[in-house]
Amino acid sequence: MGSGAKIVVSGGGSMNCIGTESEKIRIIGDEMTNGFWEYIRFFNSTSAQNRFEHCIISYGGGSSTYQGMITLVNPAYLRIGNSEIKGSARLGVQNQRDDATFIDDGNNVWSDNTLGNIGN
């Protein structure tokens, strides 16, 4: 991910990143600096396909608008399992509203997220 990059998953869209233990999907900054890219935002996307499995997501969270490297806004849904979420300049995952659903499927490694791992 380049400086200031962002991904927005909205409406009827979904994001499904399923790697394997030996071949993880990497969503990482071009530079290994916390906050290098901005965010992945799920906005009005309640698809059960929104899932990260065996992924490395790192060096984002550089947004001044959202508090998470991954942010769920309005009704939104996301599952993460067997993944590494690290190096956020803010939260690893921000579940911004009560009508958003974040499911931690376990076996995740959370590290170096400046404001914490999961929050509102």
C-alpha positions, 0 to 999 in steps of 0.5 A: 500500500502506498502513502495515503492509500485506502480501500473502501468496501461499501454497499453490496461489495465485499472483501474476502482475503483467504490465504494459507498458513504457508502463503499469507495474503499481505496488505502492508505499507510500502514502508514499514512505518506505522500509519504509512497508509490510511485504512480499510473501511467497511461502510454499509457492507454487511456481506458474510464474505467480508473476511480475512484469514491467514493475512498480514495487515500492517503499517496503516492507520494514518487517517485523521478521520478514522481511528482504525487501520481497519474501520467498520462504519454503519451496518458493517460486518467483518471476520478475522482469523489466523492473521497478524494485525500490526503497526497501526498508528491508531487502533488495529480494528475500530468498530465505530458503531453498535450496528457494526459486527466484528468477529475475532475468529481467534489465533490472531497476533496483535502488536504495535497498534498505537491506540490498542488492538480493537476499540470503538 
